[in-house]
Amino acid sequence: MSASVSLDDHYQARVPAPFGTLGVRIDGDVVSEIVFLPKSMSPLAPRNRLAEKAAAQITRYLDDPSYRFKLPLKEVGTSFQRKVWNAISLIPSGQTLSYGAIARQIRTGPRAVGQACGANWFPLVIPCHRVVASGGIGGFGSQDEETGGYHLTIKRWLLAHEGA
């Protein structure tokens, strides 16, 4: 990153959350990415109308875990990843499905489902946190139960927030 480019230039909004901060990136008329950031990242007021809409919906979800997002998302990922993300998007708040259950739905393997979850560009909106291992919480944000980490702390918070 050059000295003349600040981190603020990479996000059109940063929303505070109990577990950290959520960075929102906008590309034209679509949300291009939502990123988990540490609490040390200060909030950033929305810089455009779509960022304002995304920030408001994130805040609404943080207040009401049954809130359903209505945001235009950038078409990203492979066709397989989008298939997994579509299946995950159908899991209601407060419920979970195992990687194996999703895999059976779309006729693939649990590991492939986990890899697609780890590649999710839109956490919360596409609720990969609702996908768990058959014998535990599973991974999140490409981190696993054995290594733990920041993302698993977020997954635990989100599942508790939703009452799952």
PyMOL commands that place a pseudoatom at each C-alpha (Angstrom):
pseudoatom trace, name=CA, resn=MET, resi=1, chain=A, elem=C, hetatm=0, pos=[0.000, 0.000, 0.000]
pseudoatom trace, name=CA, resn=SER, resi=2, chain=A, elem=C, hetatm=0, pos=[1.507, 3.323, -0.961]
pseudoatom trace, name=CA, resn=ALA, resi=3, chain=A, elem=C, hetatm=0, pos=[1.912, 6.074, 1.603]
pseudoatom trace, name=CA, resn=SER, resi=4, chain=A, elem=C, hetatm=0, pos=[-0.658, 8.208, -0.193]
pseudoatom trace, name=CA, resn=VAL, resi=5, chain=A, elem=C, hetatm=0, pos=[-3.404, 5.544, 0.050]
pseudoatom trace, name=CA, resn=SER, resi=6, chain=A, elem=C, hetatm=0, pos=[-5.070, 5.188, 3.427]
pseudoatom trace, name=CA, resn=LEU, resi=7, chain=A, elem=C, hetatm=0, pos=[-7.020, 2.168, 4.610]
pseudoatom trace, name=CA, resn=ASP, resi=8, chain=A, elem=C, hetatm=0, pos=[-10.137, 4.363, 4.485]
pseudoatom trace, name=CA, resn=ASP, resi=9, chain=A, elem=C, hetatm=0, pos=[-9.814, 4.321, 0.694]
pseudoatom trace, name=CA, resn=HIS, resi=10, chain=A, elem=C, hetatm=0, pos=[-10.499, 0.568, 0.651]
pseudoatom trace, name=CA, resn=TYR, resi=11, chain=A, elem=C, hetatm=0, pos=[-13.910, 0.684, 2.349]
pseudoatom trace, name=CA, resn=GLN, resi=12, chain=A, elem=C, hetatm=0, pos=[-17.014, 2.698, 1.701]
pseudoatom trace, name=CA, resn=ALA, resi=13, chain=A, elem=C, hetatm=0, pos=[-18.210, 2.000, 5.275]
pseudoatom trace, name=CA, resn=ARG, resi=14, chain=A, elem=C, hetatm=0, pos=[-16.959, 0.349, 8.454]
pseudoatom trace, name=CA, resn=VAL, resi=15, chain=A, elem=C, hetatm=0, pos=[-19.607, -0.813, 10.893]
pseudoatom trace, name=CA, resn=PRO, resi=16, chain=A, elem=C, hetatm=0, pos=[-18.841, -1.504, 14.564]
pseudoatom trace, name=CA, resn=ALA, resi=17, chain=A, elem=C, hetatm=0, pos=[-19.934, -4.899, 15.884]
pseudoatom trace, name=CA, resn=PRO, resi=18, chain=A, elem=C, hetatm=0, pos=[-19.611, -6.578, 19.279]
pseudoatom trace, name=CA, resn=PHE, resi=19, chain=A, elem=C, hetatm=0, pos=[-16.866, -8.851, 17.905]
pseudoatom trace, name=CA, resn=GLY, resi=20, chain=A, elem=C, hetatm=0, pos=[-14.970, -6.259, 15.849]
pseudoatom trace, name=CA, resn=THR, resi=21, chain=A, elem=C, hetatm=0, pos=[-15.701, -4.151, 12.801]
pseudoatom trace, name=CA, resn=LEU, resi=22, chain=A, elem=C, hetatm=0, pos=[-17.249, -4.991, 9.434]
pseudoatom trace, name=CA, resn=GLY, resi=23, chain=A, elem=C, hetatm=0, pos=[-15.722, -3.358, 6.390]
pseudoatom trace, name=CA, resn=VAL, resi=24, chain=A, elem=C, hetatm=0, pos=[-18.039, -2.801, 3.414]
pseudoatom trace, name=CA, resn=ARG, resi=25, chain=A, elem=C, hetatm=0, pos=[-16.732, -2.445, -0.117]
pseudoatom trace, name=CA, resn=ILE, resi=26, chain=A, elem=C, hetatm=0, pos=[-18.925, -1.149, -2.921]
pseudoatom trace, name=CA, resn=ASP, resi=27, chain=A, elem=C, hetatm=0, pos=[-18.292, -1.495, -6.636]
pseudoatom trace, name=CA, resn=GLY, resi=28, chain=A, elem=C, hetatm=0, pos=[-20.692, 0.686, -8.602]
pseudoatom trace, name=CA, resn=ASP, resi=29, chain=A, elem=C, hetatm=0, pos=[-24.206, -0.453, -7.771]
pseudoatom trace, name=CA, resn=VAL, resi=30, chain=A, elem=C, hetatm=0, pos=[-23.306, -3.695, -5.939]
pseudoatom trace, name=CA, resn=VAL, resi=31, chain=A, elem=C, hetatm=0, pos=[-21.710, -4.697, -2.654]
pseudoatom trace, name=CA, resn=SER, resi=32, chain=A, elem=C, hetatm=0, pos=[-18.398, -6.236, -3.686]
pseudoatom trace, name=CA, resn=GLU, resi=33, chain=A, elem=C, hetatm=0, pos=[-17.242, -7.533, -0.296]
pseudoatom trace, name=CA, resn=ILE, resi=34, chain=A, elem=C, hetatm=0, pos=[-17.882, -7.530, 3.436]
pseudoatom trace, name=CA, resn=VAL, resi=35, chain=A, elem=C, hetatm=0, pos=[-14.785, -8.084, 5.563]
pseudoatom trace, name=CA, resn=PHE, resi=36, chain=A, elem=C, hetatm=0, pos=[-14.293, -8.939, 9.238]
pseudoatom trace, name=CA, resn=LEU, resi=37, chain=A, elem=C, hetatm=0, pos=[-11.870, -6.414, 10.719]
pseudoatom trace, name=CA, resn=PRO, resi=38, chain=A, elem=C, hetatm=0, pos=[-10.472, -6.118, 14.249]
pseudoatom trace, name=CA, resn=LYS, resi=39, chain=A, elem=C, hetatm=0, pos=[-12.052, -3.831, 16.855]
pseudoatom trace, name=CA, resn=SER, resi=40, chain=A, elem=C, hetatm=0, pos=[-9.050, -1.532, 16.472]
pseudoatom trace, name=CA, resn=MET, resi=41, chain=A, elem=C, hetatm=0, pos=[-10.438, -0.416, 13.097]
pseudoatom trace, name=CA, resn=SER, resi=42, chain=A, elem=C, hetatm=0, pos=[-12.525, 2.649, 13.739]
pseudoatom trace, name=CA, resn=PRO, resi=43, chain=A, elem=C, hetatm=0, pos=[-16.003, 3.027, 12.258]
pseudoatom trace, name=CA, resn=LEU, resi=44, chain=A, elem=C, hetatm=0, pos=[-16.291, 4.862, 8.957]
pseudoatom trace, name=CA, resn=ALA, resi=45, chain=A, elem=C, hetatm=0, pos=[-19.476, 6.675, 8.000]
pseudoatom trace, name=CA, resn=PRO, resi=46, chain=A, elem=C, hetatm=0, pos=[-20.966, 5.381, 4.741]
pseudoatom trace, name=CA, resn=ARG, resi=47, chain=A, elem=C, hetatm=0, pos=[-19.577, 7.170, 1.712]
pseudoatom trace, name=CA, resn=ASN, resi=48, chain=A, elem=C, hetatm=0, pos=[-22.444, 6.520, -0.677]
pseudoatom trace, name=CA, resn=ARG, resi=49, chain=A, elem=C, hetatm=0, pos=[-26.085, 5.469, -0.748]
pseudoatom trace, name=CA, resn=LEU, resi=50, chain=A, elem=C, hetatm=0, pos=[-25.431, 1.724, -1.157]
pseudoatom trace, name=CA, resn=ALA, resi=51, chain=A, elem=C, hetatm=0, pos=[-22.820, 1.733, 1.615]
pseudoatom trace, name=CA, resn=GLU, resi=52, chain=A, elem=C, hetatm=0, pos=[-25.404, 3.476, 3.795]
pseudoatom trace, name=CA, resn=LYS, resi=53, chain=A, elem=C, hetatm=0, pos=[-27.969, 0.776, 2.952]
pseudoatom trace, name=CA, resn=ALA, resi=54, chain=A, elem=C, hetatm=0, pos=[-25.457, -2.018, 3.667]
pseudoatom trace, name=CA, resn=ALA, resi=55, chain=A, elem=C, hetatm=0, pos=[-24.367, -0.452, 6.971]
pseudoatom trace, name=CA, resn=ALA, resi=56, chain=A, elem=C, hetatm=0, pos=[-27.996, 0.002, 8.044]
pseudoatom trace, name=CA, resn=GLN, resi=57, chain=A, elem=C, hetatm=0, pos=[-28.806, -3.632, 7.227]
pseudoatom trace, name=CA, resn=ILE, resi=58, chain=A, elem=C, hetatm=0, pos=[-25.736, -4.916, 9.079]
pseudoatom trace, name=CA, resn=THR, resi=59, chain=A, elem=C, hetatm=0, pos=[-26.730, -2.839, 12.106]
pseudoatom trace, name=CA, resn=ARG, resi=60, chain=A, elem=C, hetatm=0, pos=[-30.277, -4.155, 11.857]
pseudoatom trace, name=CA, resn=TYR, resi=61, chain=A, elem=C, hetatm=0, pos=[-29.006, -7.762, 11.808]
pseudoatom trace, name=CA, resn=LEU, resi=62, chain=A, elem=C, hetatm=0, pos=[-26.818, -7.061, 14.836]
pseudoatom trace, name=CA, resn=ASP, resi=63, chain=A, elem=C, hetatm=0, pos=[-29.945, -5.805, 16.644]
pseudoatom trace, name=CA, resn=ASP, resi=64, chain=A, elem=C, hetatm=0, pos=[-32.286, -8.520, 15.288]
pseudoatom trace, name=CA, resn=PRO, resi=65, chain=A, elem=C, hetatm=0, pos=[-30.687, -11.828, 14.251]
pseudoatom trace, name=CA, resn=SER, resi=66, chain=A, elem=C, hetatm=0, pos=[-33.776, -12.841, 12.279]
pseudoatom trace, name=CA, resn=TYR, resi=67, chain=A, elem=C, hetatm=0, pos=[-33.337, -9.871, 9.918]
pseudoatom trace, name=CA, resn=ARG, resi=68, chain=A, elem=C, hetatm=0, pos=[-32.896, -10.950, 6.278]
pseudoatom trace, name=CA, resn=PHE, resi=69, chain=A, elem=C, hetatm=0, pos=[-30.522, -8.952, 4.108]
pseudoatom trace, name=CA, resn=LYS, resi=70, chain=A, elem=C, hetatm=0, pos=[-31.683, -7.396, 0.849]
pseudoatom trace, name=CA, resn=LEU, resi=71, chain=A, elem=C, hetatm=0, pos=[-28.506, -6.180, -0.820]
pseudoatom trace, name=CA, resn=PRO, resi=72, chain=A, elem=C, hetatm=0, pos=[-27.319, -6.356, -4.422]
pseudoatom trace, name=CA, resn=LEU, resi=73, chain=A, elem=C, hetatm=0, pos=[-24.206, -8.523, -4.344]
pseudoatom trace, name=CA, resn=LYS, resi=74, chain=A, elem=C, hetatm=0, pos=[-21.421, -8.614, -6.892]
pseudoatom trace, name=CA, resn=GLU, resi=75, chain=A, elem=C, hetatm=0, pos=[-21.332, -11.865, -8.837]
pseudoatom trace, name=CA, resn=VAL, resi=76, chain=A, elem=C, hetatm=0, pos=[-18.146, -13.472, -7.541]
pseudoatom trace, name=CA, resn=GLY, resi=77, chain=A, elem=C, hetatm=0, pos=[-16.845, -16.979, -7.040]
pseudoatom trace, name=CA, resn=THR, resi=78, chain=A, elem=C, hetatm=0, pos=[-17.027, -20.067, -9.167]
pseudoatom trace, name=CA, resn=SER, resi=79, chain=A, elem=C, hetatm=0, pos=[-20.320, -21.613, -10.213]
pseudoatom trace, name=CA, resn=PHE, resi=80, chain=A, elem=C, hetatm=0, pos=[-19.716, -24.323, -7.594]
pseudoatom trace, name=CA, resn=GLN, resi=81, chain=A, elem=C, hetatm=0, pos=[-19.097, -21.765, -4.830]
pseudoatom trace, name=CA, resn=ARG, resi=82, chain=A, elem=C, hetatm=0, pos=[-22.275, -19.912, -5.790]
pseudoatom trace, name=CA, resn=LYS, resi=83, chain=A, elem=C, hetatm=0, pos=[-24.196, -23.203, -5.637]
pseudoatom trace, name=CA, resn=VAL, resi=84, chain=A, elem=C, hetatm=0, pos=[-22.923, -23.776, -2.078]
pseudoatom trace, name=CA, resn=TRP, resi=85, chain=A, elem=C, hetatm=0, pos=[-23.639, -20.164, -1.097]
pseudoatom trace, name=CA, resn=ASN, resi=86, chain=A, elem=C, hetatm=0, pos=[-27.190, -20.438, -2.464]
pseudoatom trace, name=CA, resn=ALA, resi=87, chain=A, elem=C, hetatm=0, pos=[-27.804, -23.542, -0.323]
pseudoatom trace, name=CA, resn=ILE, resi=88, chain=A, elem=C, hetatm=0, pos=[-26.349, -21.831, 2.750]
pseudoatom trace, name=CA, resn=SER, resi=89, chain=A, elem=C, hetatm=0, pos=[-28.512, -18.759, 2.180]
pseudoatom trace, name=CA, resn=LEU, resi=90, chain=A, elem=C, hetatm=0, pos=[-31.584, -20.933, 2.781]
pseudoatom trace, name=CA, resn=ILE, resi=91, chain=A, elem=C, hetatm=0, pos=[-30.570, -21.863, 6.355]
pseudoatom trace, name=CA, resn=PRO, resi=92, chain=A, elem=C, hetatm=0, pos=[-32.834, -19.853, 8.687]
pseudoatom trace, name=CA, resn=SER, resi=93, chain=A, elem=C, hetatm=0, pos=[-31.433, -17.743, 11.503]
pseudoatom trace, name=CA, resn=GLY, resi=94, chain=A, elem=C, hetatm=0, pos=[-31.068, -19.763, 14.681]
pseudoatom trace, name=CA, resn=GLN, resi=95, chain=A, elem=C, hetatm=0, pos=[-30.531, -23.027, 12.814]
pseudoatom trace, name=CA, resn=THR, resi=96, chain=A, elem=C, hetatm=0, pos=[-27.460, -24.832, 11.564]
pseudoatom trace, name=CA, resn=LEU, resi=97, chain=A, elem=C, hetatm=0, pos=[-26.682, -27.517, 9.017]
pseudoatom trace, name=CA, resn=SER, resi=98, chain=A, elem=C, hetatm=0, pos=[-23.583, -29.657, 8.838]
pseudoatom trace, name=CA, resn=TYR, resi=99, chain=A, elem=C, hetatm=0, pos=[-21.092, -29.503, 5.995]
pseudoatom trace, name=CA, resn=GLY, resi=100, chain=A, elem=C, hetatm=0, pos=[-22.236, -33.062, 5.194]
pseudoatom trace, name=CA, resn=ALA, resi=101, chain=A, elem=C, hetatm=0, pos=[-25.910, -32.078, 5.025]
pseudoatom trace, name=CA, resn=ILE, resi=102, chain=A, elem=C, hetatm=0, pos=[-25.158, -29.259, 2.584]
pseudoatom trace, name=CA, resn=ALA, resi=103, chain=A, elem=C, hetatm=0, pos=[-22.914, -31.623, 0.611]
pseudoatom trace, name=CA, resn=ARG, resi=104, chain=A, elem=C, hetatm=0, pos=[-25.734, -34.170, 0.298]
pseudoatom trace, name=CA, resn=GLN, resi=105, chain=A, elem=C, hetatm=0, pos=[-28.153, -31.457, -0.856]
pseudoatom trace, name=CA, resn=ILE, resi=106, chain=A, elem=C, hetatm=0, pos=[-25.911, -30.398, -3.717]
pseudoatom trace, name=CA, resn=ARG, resi=107, chain=A, elem=C, hetatm=0, pos=[-24.220, -33.767, -4.335]
pseudoatom trace, name=CA, resn=THR, resi=108, chain=A, elem=C, hetatm=0, pos=[-20.651, -33.001, -3.396]
pseudoatom trace, name=CA, resn=GLY, resi=109, chain=A, elem=C, hetatm=0, pos=[-18.275, -33.615, -0.510]
pseudoatom trace, name=CA, resn=PRO, resi=110, chain=A, elem=C, hetatm=0, pos=[-18.212, -31.891, 2.890]
pseudoatom trace, name=CA, resn=ARG, resi=111, chain=A, elem=C, hetatm=0, pos=[-14.639, -30.663, 2.387]
pseudoatom trace, name=CA, resn=ALA, resi=112, chain=A, elem=C, hetatm=0, pos=[-15.649, -28.878, -0.837]
pseudoatom trace, name=CA, resn=VAL, resi=113, chain=A, elem=C, hetatm=0, pos=[-18.515, -27.217, 1.045]
pseudoatom trace, name=CA, resn=GLY, resi=114, chain=A, elem=C, hetatm=0, pos=[-16.056, -26.069, 3.720]
pseudoatom trace, name=CA, resn=GLN, resi=115, chain=A, elem=C, hetatm=0, pos=[-13.726, -24.619, 1.106]
pseudoatom trace, name=CA, resn=ALA, resi=116, chain=A, elem=C, hetatm=0, pos=[-16.602, -22.706, -0.499]
pseudoatom trace, name=CA, resn=CYS, resi=117, chain=A, elem=C, hetatm=0, pos=[-17.596, -21.387, 2.943]
pseudoatom trace, name=CA, resn=GLY, resi=118, chain=A, elem=C, hetatm=0, pos=[-14.034, -20.163, 3.470]
pseudoatom trace, name=CA, resn=ALA, resi=119, chain=A, elem=C, hetatm=0, pos=[-14.215, -18.292, 0.153]
pseudoatom trace, name=CA, resn=ASN, resi=120, chain=A, elem=C, hetatm=0, pos=[-17.435, -16.418, 1.058]
pseudoatom trace, name=CA, resn=TRP, resi=121, chain=A, elem=C, hetatm=0, pos=[-17.157, -12.725, 0.129]
pseudoatom trace, name=CA, resn=PHE, resi=122, chain=A, elem=C, hetatm=0, pos=[-20.322, -11.739, 2.010]
pseudoatom trace, name=CA, resn=PRO, resi=123, chain=A, elem=C, hetatm=0, pos=[-20.321, -13.004, 5.600]
pseudoatom trace, name=CA, resn=LEU, resi=124, chain=A, elem=C, hetatm=0, pos=[-23.589, -12.390, 7.469]
pseudoatom trace, name=CA, resn=VAL, resi=125, chain=A, elem=C, hetatm=0, pos=[-25.437, -11.902, 4.166]
pseudoatom trace, name=CA, resn=ILE, resi=126, chain=A, elem=C, hetatm=0, pos=[-24.463, -15.439, 3.095]
pseudoatom trace, name=CA, resn=PRO, resi=127, chain=A, elem=C, hetatm=0, pos=[-24.496, -17.020, 6.568]
pseudoatom trace, name=CA, resn=CYS, resi=128, chain=A, elem=C, hetatm=0, pos=[-21.629, -19.518, 6.402]
pseudoatom trace, name=CA, resn=HIS, resi=129, chain=A, elem=C, hetatm=0, pos=[-21.469, -19.322, 10.197]
pseudoatom trace, name=CA, resn=ARG, resi=130, chain=A, elem=C, hetatm=0, pos=[-24.611, -21.511, 10.191]
pseudoatom trace, name=CA, resn=VAL, resi=131, chain=A, elem=C, hetatm=0, pos=[-22.658, -24.412, 8.676]
pseudoatom trace, name=CA, resn=VAL, resi=132, chain=A, elem=C, hetatm=0, pos=[-21.057, -26.589, 11.341]
pseudoatom trace, name=CA, resn=ALA, resi=133, chain=A, elem=C, hetatm=0, pos=[-19.146, -29.842, 11.596]
pseudoatom trace, name=CA, resn=SER, resi=134, chain=A, elem=C, hetatm=0, pos=[-21.061, -32.983, 12.506]
pseudoatom trace, name=CA, resn=GLY, resi=135, chain=A, elem=C, hetatm=0, pos=[-19.178, -33.149, 15.809]
pseudoatom trace, name=CA, resn=GLY, resi=136, chain=A, elem=C, hetatm=0, pos=[-18.497, -29.508, 16.657]
pseudoatom trace, name=CA, resn=ILE, resi=137, chain=A, elem=C, hetatm=0, pos=[-18.488, -25.932, 15.485]
pseudoatom trace, name=CA, resn=GLY, resi=138, chain=A, elem=C, hetatm=0, pos=[-16.322, -26.555, 12.423]
pseudoatom trace, name=CA, resn=GLY, resi=139, chain=A, elem=C, hetatm=0, pos=[-14.258, -23.865, 10.773]
pseudoatom trace, name=CA, resn=PHE, resi=140, chain=A, elem=C, hetatm=0, pos=[-14.909, -20.296, 9.771]
pseudoatom trace, name=CA, resn=GLY, resi=141, chain=A, elem=C, hetatm=0, pos=[-13.050, -17.822, 7.607]
pseudoatom trace, name=CA, resn=SER, resi=142, chain=A, elem=C, hetatm=0, pos=[-10.562, -20.565, 6.658]
pseudoatom trace, name=CA, resn=GLN, resi=143, chain=A, elem=C, hetatm=0, pos=[-9.712, -21.203, 10.325]
pseudoatom trace, name=CA, resn=ASP, resi=144, chain=A, elem=C, hetatm=0, pos=[-10.450, -24.526, 11.980]
pseudoatom trace, name=CA, resn=GLU, resi=145, chain=A, elem=C, hetatm=0, pos=[-11.364, -25.699, 15.472]
pseudoatom trace, name=CA, resn=GLU, resi=146, chain=A, elem=C, hetatm=0, pos=[-7.845, -26.966, 16.155]
pseudoatom trace, name=CA, resn=THR, resi=147, chain=A, elem=C, hetatm=0, pos=[-6.111, -23.668, 15.461]
pseudoatom trace, name=CA, resn=GLY, resi=148, chain=A, elem=C, hetatm=0, pos=[-8.936, -21.426, 16.716]
pseudoatom trace, name=CA, resn=GLY, resi=149, chain=A, elem=C, hetatm=0, pos=[-8.586, -17.727, 16.104]
pseudoatom trace, name=CA, resn=TYR, resi=150, chain=A, elem=C, hetatm=0, pos=[-10.446, -14.505, 15.561]
pseudoatom trace, name=CA, resn=HIS, resi=151, chain=A, elem=C, hetatm=0, pos=[-12.883, -15.871, 12.974]
pseudoatom trace, name=CA, resn=LEU, resi=152, chain=A, elem=C, hetatm=0, pos=[-13.993, -18.756, 15.185]
pseudoatom trace, name=CA, resn=THR, resi=153, chain=A, elem=C, hetatm=0, pos=[-14.658, -16.280, 17.988]
pseudoatom trace, name=CA, resn=ILE, resi=154, chain=A, elem=C, hetatm=0, pos=[-16.899, -14.411, 15.538]
pseudoatom trace, name=CA, resn=LYS, resi=155, chain=A, elem=C, hetatm=0, pos=[-18.668, -17.638, 14.489]
pseudoatom trace, name=CA, resn=ARG, resi=156, chain=A, elem=C, hetatm=0, pos=[-19.382, -18.495, 18.130]
pseudoatom trace, name=CA, resn=TRP, resi=157, chain=A, elem=C, hetatm=0, pos=[-20.737, -14.978, 18.743]
pseudoatom trace, name=CA, resn=LEU, resi=158, chain=A, elem=C, hetatm=0, pos=[-22.957, -15.097, 15.640]
pseudoatom trace, name=CA, resn=LEU, resi=159, chain=A, elem=C, hetatm=0, pos=[-24.407, -18.506, 16.522]
pseudoatom trace, name=CA, resn=ALA, resi=160, chain=A, elem=C, hetatm=0, pos=[-25.085, -17.405, 20.101]
pseudoatom trace, name=CA, resn=HIS, resi=161, chain=A, elem=C, hetatm=0, pos=[-26.617, -14.154, 18.800]
pseudoatom trace, name=CA, resn=GLU, resi=162, chain=A, elem=C, hetatm=0, pos=[-29.010, -16.201, 16.674]
pseudoatom trace, name=CA, resn=GLY, resi=163, chain=A, elem=C, hetatm=0, pos=[-29.763, -18.661, 19.485]
pseudoatom trace, name=CA, resn=ALA, resi=164, chain=A, elem=C, hetatm=0, pos=[-28.352, -21.622, 17.558]
for i in range(1, 164): cmd.bond("trace and resi %d" % i, "trace and resi %d" % (i + 1))
show_as sticks, trace
zoom trace
